Amino acid sequence: MKVILVNGSPHEHGTTWAGLDEIEKTLQAEGIETEVFWIGNKAVGGCVGCGGCEATGRCVFGGVVNEFLDKAEGADGFVFGAPVHYAGPNGNMKSFMDRVFYAGSSSFRLKPGACVAACRRAGVVTTMDDLNKYLTISEMPVVSSTYWNMVFGFTAEEAKQDAEGMRTMRNIGHNMAYLLKCMEAAEKAGVERPAGEPAAWTHFIGNGTVSKR
Ligand SMILES: Cc1cc2nc3c(=O)[nH]c(=O)nc-3n(C[C@H](O)[C@H](O)[C@H](O)COP(=O)(O)O)c2cc1C
């Protein structure tokens, strides 16, 4: 079983990484394979809603979005981490998440996920809310912890001193490992995954109306 931890910060080893690192170590101690995927510090660019991904499941603009989607198909769980910028996820991470989930949401269905926010002072709860919405529109079981998933600090060193934040991170790791093991056991026991209902795409107009641009 493998979990990918996405670092959405422009800092490869900053505060967000400090939280993800704690989760990663916990997952590894639980026998789960891990990989950290850093989205980098180059401009990611947002989704333009062209619909080009519908046929391929990949974004027409490529880059880190498609690199990640290629890896996501084979992973069993995900942690998405972002620093707080103006009380929301940083712009690069927001663009990354829009394009990843618009192009490849099927890669996440029924796979456990958690979101982590890192900040100096305030805005982590709104950031976590924002990130969690990608998970809950994609049928991902959301892994929770003993506090909302946040770490405080301006540097990784400071964040590692956030004892409650680090405990929260470790409990995300323990809870995700437990859920993954439960799902594996359920599959072995023959519990079937829900097939899902056919799409209804109505724009609040009519009943089952499907319109394309
Ligand atoms: C553009 C920008 C906006 C920020 N907005 C906030 C904010 O709203 N609240 C806050 O506590 N920190 C804010 N910060 C500080 C970062 O959240 C903080 O430095 C965090 O530790 C960075 O994490 P990182 O090292 O993983 O990038 C902001 C930083 C930048 C660059």
The ligand as an SDF file (V2000), in Angstrom:
LIG
                    3D

 31 33  0  0  0  0  0  0  0  0999 V2000
    1.7350   35.5440   -0.0500 C   0  0  0  0  0  0  0  0  0  0  0  0
    1.7580   35.0270    1.3740 C   0  0  0  0  0  0  0  0  0  0  0  0
    0.6140   35.1280    2.1400 C   0  0  0  0  0  0  0  0  0  0  0  0
    0.6060   34.6410    3.4490 C   0  0  0  0  0  0  0  0  0  0  0  0
   -0.5630   34.6790    4.1790 N   0  0  0  0  0  0  0  0  0  0  0  0
   -0.5780   34.1940    5.4330 C   0  0  0  0  0  0  0  0  0  0  0  0
   -1.7920   34.1870    6.1950 C   0  0  0  0  0  0  0  0  0  0  0  0
   -2.8550   34.5670    5.7340 O   0  0  0  0  0  0  0  0  0  0  0  0
   -1.7370   33.7150    7.4630 N   0  0  0  0  0  0  0  0  0  0  0  0
   -0.5540   33.2660    8.0170 C   0  0  0  0  0  0  0  0  0  0  0  0
   -0.5730   32.8670    9.1690 O   0  0  0  0  0  0  0  0  0  0  0  0
    0.5840   33.2290    7.3090 N   0  0  0  0  0  0  0  0  0  0  0  0
    0.6000   33.6680    6.0440 C   0  0  0  0  0  0  0  0  0  0  0  0
    1.7540   33.5930    5.3090 N   0  0  0  0  0  0  0  0  0  0  0  0
    2.9390   32.9530    5.9130 C   0  0  0  0  0  0  0  0  0  0  0  0
    3.0360   31.4600    5.5600 C   0  0  0  0  0  0  0  0  0  0  0  0
    1.8300   30.7990    5.7110 O   0  0  0  0  0  0  0  0  0  0  0  0
    4.0530   30.8130    6.4800 C   0  0  0  0  0  0  0  0  0  0  0  0
    5.2790   31.4410    6.3160 O   0  0  0  0  0  0  0  0  0  0  0  0
    4.1930   29.3310    6.2610 C   0  0  0  0  0  0  0  0  0  0  0  0
    5.0020   28.8310    7.2700 O   0  0  0  0  0  0  0  0  0  0  0  0
    4.8250   29.0100    4.9340 C   0  0  0  0  0  0  0  0  0  0  0  0
    4.8860   27.5850    4.7720 O   0  0  0  0  0  0  0  0  0  0  0  0
    5.9500   26.9250    3.7830 P   0  0  0  0  0  0  0  0  0  0  0  0
    7.2970   27.1000    4.4510 O   0  0  0  0  0  0  0  0  0  0  0  0
    5.5810   25.5020    3.6840 O   0  0  0  0  0  0  0  0  0  0  0  0
    5.8480   27.6530    2.4810 O   0  0  0  0  0  0  0  0  0  0  0  0
    1.7880   34.0720    4.0080 C   0  0  0  0  0  0  0  0  0  0  0  0
    2.9440   33.9770    3.2090 C   0  0  0  0  0  0  0  0  0  0  0  0
    2.9330   34.4480    1.9180 C   0  0  0  0  0  0  0  0  0  0  0  0
    4.1750   34.3130    1.0770 C   0  0  0  0  0  0  0  0  0  0  0  0
  1  2  1  0
  2  3  1  0
  2 30  2  0
  3  4  2  0
  4  5  1  0
  4 28  1  0
  5  6  2  0
  6  7  1  0
  6 13  1  0
  7  8  2  0
  7  9  1  0
  9 10  1  0
 10 11  2  0
 10 12  1  0
 12 13  2  0
 13 14  1  0
 14 15  1  0
 14 28  1  0
 15 16  1  0
 16 17  1  0
 16 18  1  0
 18 19  1  0
 18 20  1  0
 20 21  1  0
 20 22  1  0
 22 23  1  0
 23 24  1  0
 24 25  2  0
 24 26  1  0
 24 27  1  0
 28 29  2  0
 29 30  1  0
 30 31  1  0
M  END
$$$$
